Amino acid sequence: MVKPKIKTPLFVAVDTADEAQAKKLIKAVAPVTHAVKLGLEFFVRHGPDGVRRLLDELDAALFLDLKLHDIPNTVAGAINSAATLRPTFITIHTVGGETMMRAAQRAAVDAAGKLGVPRPLILGVTVLTSLEDDDLKIMGHLIPVADQVRRLASLAQDCKLDGIVCSPHELRELRTLCGNDFLLVCPGIRAKGAKQDDQKRTLTPAEAVAHGANYIVMGRPITSSADPAQAARDVLESLK
């Protein structure tokens, strides 16, 4: 397993399309966690240049959560383009299939070599944490979420991805299935008793790490608080 140089297990999800608000949040939390996640909301509005403007002067690992899902050649091209931003992580959808995943991993290696930068680590999204068994049935998947996650996690590992994004509910079984040399990254983390928002399969930060998560991702519980920096500190304190 390639071990990313990240100082804490907590990525703060800065999920906003407002550049000024994103910069304000990153300035608040980056000195605490040194790790932030930017997703489609920001990227679609501001593109790569917007990401550069946010991160050029900030010391923070970048989780670029694009959840790429297209034909292999297109995804490989997108990985090549995204590598110029020097992200620590880039996400793709594992349901894109074996050929797409292998193409993404090769593109990450090739792009890093050409640019002379650390290779972005490719994480495969298994089943979104907003989905449950009934949601999969509606889409025509006749197996439970847990079985689908296991299947996609094994496929991602076979395709030499660096890890997966998964619900904390599947952590223990996935850690046993995939071993210790495979990154497990968990979004949808909520403090005990906190509002769940649109997340359906959640655990607390401490529970997720105890169950085998390498990294956890938290957004609204931190970014919507009156003091995001203190909220991030509280999460990290709960992990000790």
C-alpha distance (Angstrom), angle and dihedral (degrees) to the residues before:
residue distance angle dihedral
M1 . . .
V2 3.80 . .
K3 3.79 106.1 .
P4 3.79 112.2 -143.7
K5 3.79 117.5 -139.2
I6 3.79 98.3 -114.2
K7 3.78 121.5 145.0
T8 3.82 98.3 -149.4
P9 3.82 137.7 23.7
L10 3.82 91.9 -121.4
F11 3.79 124.7 95.9
V12 3.79 114.9 -174.3
A13 3.80 112.3 -142.7
V14 3.79 109.2 -136.2
D15 3.79 97.3 -162.5
T16 3.77 105.2 176.9
A17 3.80 136.4 106.4
D18 3.81 91.5 -148.0
E19 3.82 107.5 101.5
A20 3.79 95.2 -159.9
Q21 3.79 91.5 50.1
A22 3.80 91.7 46.3
K23 3.80 91.3 51.2
K24 3.80 91.2 48.2
L25 3.81 92.0 50.8
I26 3.80 94.0 45.9
K27 3.79 91.7 49.4
A28 3.80 88.5 52.2
V29 3.79 99.9 47.1
A30 3.82 105.2 27.2
P31 3.83 94.2 76.3
V32 3.82 87.8 54.1
T33 3.82 102.8 42.4
H34 3.84 103.7 13.7
A35 3.81 85.9 -148.3
V36 3.81 131.7 89.6
K37 3.78 136.5 172.1
L38 3.78 124.0 -140.8
G39 3.77 120.2 -170.4
L40 3.76 143.7 -179.8
E41 3.80 97.2 -63.4
F42 3.79 92.0 65.6
F43 3.80 98.5 30.5
V44 3.79 96.3 52.5
R45 3.80 92.6 52.6
H46 3.81 100.9 38.6
G47 3.80 105.8 20.0
P48 3.81 125.8 -160.4
D49 3.81 93.5 -38.2
G50 3.78 90.2 57.9
V51 3.79 90.4 51.9
R52 3.80 90.4 50.6
R53 3.79 91.5 50.7
L54 3.79 90.2 54.3
L55 3.77 98.2 45.8
D56 3.79 106.6 31.5
E57 3.80 93.3 88.7
L58 3.79 98.8 29.9
D59 3.80 128.8 86.5
A60 3.78 100.8 -136.8
A61 3.79 137.9 122.5
L62 3.80 110.7 -117.3
F63 3.79 123.3 -133.7
L64 3.80 103.5 -167.0
D65 3.78 102.9 -159.9
L66 3.81 103.4 -166.8
K67 3.82 98.1 139.6
L68 3.79 91.7 -147.4
H69 3.81 115.5 -154.0
D70 3.80 120.2 167.6
I71 3.80 140.8 99.8
P72 3.83 112.4 -40.9
N73 3.80 96.3 -105.9
T74 3.80 92.9 51.5
V75 3.80 93.8 47.8
A76 3.81 90.9 47.8
G77 3.80 89.6 51.9
A78 3.78 91.1 49.6
I79 3.81 91.1 50.9
N80 3.82 89.6 50.9
S81 3.80 90.4 52.2
A82 3.80 94.8 44.6
A83 3.81 93.0 49.7
T84 3.81 89.4 73.0
L85 3.82 87.0 71.2
R86 3.80 89.9 59.9
P87 3.80 95.7 -131.3
T88 3.78 119.8 -178.2
F89 3.82 91.2 -144.3
I90 3.79 135.0 22.2
T91 3.80 120.9 -175.3
I92 3.78 129.0 -140.7
H93 3.81 130.1 176.2
T94 3.80 113.1 -103.9
V95 3.82 89.9 -150.3
G96 3.81 85.3 72.4
G97 3.79 84.5 82.6
E98 3.77 140.4 -126.3
T99 3.81 99.1 -60.1
M100 3.79 92.5 49.7
M101 3.80 93.4 48.6
R102 3.79 93.1 49.2
A103 3.79 90.4 48.2
A104 3.80 90.7 51.8
Q105 3.79 92.5 50.8
R106 3.80 93.0 48.1
A107 3.80 90.5 48.4
A108 3.80 91.2 52.9
V109 3.80 91.0 53.0
D110 3.81 93.5 45.4
A111 3.80 94.7 46.1
A112 3.78 93.6 49.1
G113 3.79 90.6 50.6
K114 3.80 93.5 50.1
L115 3.80 93.9 45.6
G116 3.80 96.3 40.4
V117 3.81 91.8 -128.3
P118 3.82 133.3 123.8
R119 3.78 111.4 -79.0
P120 3.79 114.0 -100.6
L121 3.78 109.3 -119.8
I122 3.80 113.7 -123.9
L123 3.79 117.7 -136.4
G124 3.78 121.9 -168.7
V125 3.79 118.0 -140.9
T126 3.80 108.8 -137.4
V127 3.82 112.5 -177.0
L128 3.79 118.3 -15.6
T129 3.80 114.2 -110.6
S130 3.81 88.9 -125.2
L131 3.83 90.6 66.7
E132 3.79 130.9 84.1
D133 3.82 134.7 -179.3
D134 3.81 93.7 -81.1
D135 3.80 90.9 52.5
L136 3.80 90.9 54.7
K137 3.81 91.1 48.8
I138 3.79 91.0 54.7
M139 3.81 88.3 54.0
G140 3.81 92.1 50.5
H141 3.81 99.0 -101.8
L142 3.77 105.1 135.3
I143 3.80 97.5 -169.3
P144 3.82 126.9 81.8
V145 3.79 121.0 -97.2
A146 3.81 92.0 -108.5
D147 3.81 92.3 55.5
Q148 3.80 92.2 46.5
V149 3.81 91.3 50.2
R150 3.81 91.9 50.7
R151 3.79 91.7 49.2
L152 3.81 93.7 48.9
A153 3.80 93.2 43.3
S154 3.81 91.3 54.3
L155 3.79 91.0 47.4
A156 3.81 91.4 49.7
Q157 3.79 90.7 51.1
D158 3.81 91.5 48.0
C159 3.81 87.9 52.9
K160 3.83 90.4 54.8
L161 3.78 96.5 -113.8
D162 3.80 113.5 161.1
G163 3.77 94.4 -123.0
I164 3.77 146.4 -47.5
V165 3.77 141.2 -101.2
C166 3.78 110.3 -124.3
S167 3.76 144.3 156.7
P168 3.81 115.8 -88.9
H169 3.80 87.5 -122.5
E170 3.81 89.8 72.7
L171 3.81 96.8 43.3
R172 3.78 102.2 101.5
E173 3.78 94.9 47.7
L174 3.81 93.0 43.3
R175 3.79 92.8 49.7
T176 3.81 88.6 54.1
L177 3.80 92.1 44.4
C178 3.81 97.7 45.4
G179 3.81 101.8 30.9
N180 3.77 128.5 -136.8
D181 3.82 97.7 -63.7
F182 3.80 94.5 72.0
L183 3.79 124.2 82.2
L184 3.80 118.1 -121.7
V185 3.80 113.1 -165.4
C186 3.80 119.6 -174.4
P187 3.79 128.9 -159.9
G188 3.79 124.9 179.2
I189 3.79 93.3 61.4
R190 3.79 115.2 161.8
A191 3.79 133.7 178.3
K192 3.79 115.9 -113.0
G193 3.79 110.6 -76.9
A194 3.81 93.1 6.8
K195 3.79 124.5 136.5
Q196 3.81 109.8 -82.9
D197 3.84 96.2 -150.0
D198 3.84 107.3 -172.2
Q199 3.81 94.5 -25.9
K200 3.79 116.4 111.3
R201 3.82 105.1 174.7
T202 3.80 107.5 49.3
L203 3.82 143.8 147.6
T204 3.79 134.1 -178.5
P205 3.82 119.3 -90.3
A206 3.80 93.1 -106.0
E207 3.81 92.7 47.5
A208 3.81 92.1 49.9
V209 3.81 93.6 51.0
A210 3.81 91.2 44.1
H211 3.81 89.3 52.9
G212 3.80 92.7 54.5
A213 3.82 110.1 -83.6
N214 3.79 114.8 152.1
Y215 3.80 91.5 -164.4
I216 3.78 135.3 10.8
V217 3.79 127.3 -154.8
M218 3.80 122.4 -147.4
G219 3.77 126.9 176.6
R220 3.77 125.0 157.8
P221 3.83 97.3 27.0
I222 3.82 86.5 62.6
T223 3.79 106.1 26.2
S224 3.82 94.5 45.7
S225 3.79 94.0 50.5
A226 3.80 122.8 102.6
D227 3.82 89.5 -115.4
P228 3.84 110.9 28.9
A229 3.80 93.4 -179.2
Q230 3.79 92.1 54.9
A231 3.80 91.2 44.3
A232 3.82 88.8 55.1
R233 3.81 90.8 48.2
D234 3.81 89.8 51.3
V235 3.81 90.9 53.4
L236 3.80 92.3 49.8
E237 3.80 90.5 46.9
S238 3.80 89.6 53.7
L239 3.80 88.9 58.0
K240 3.81 94.8 59.0
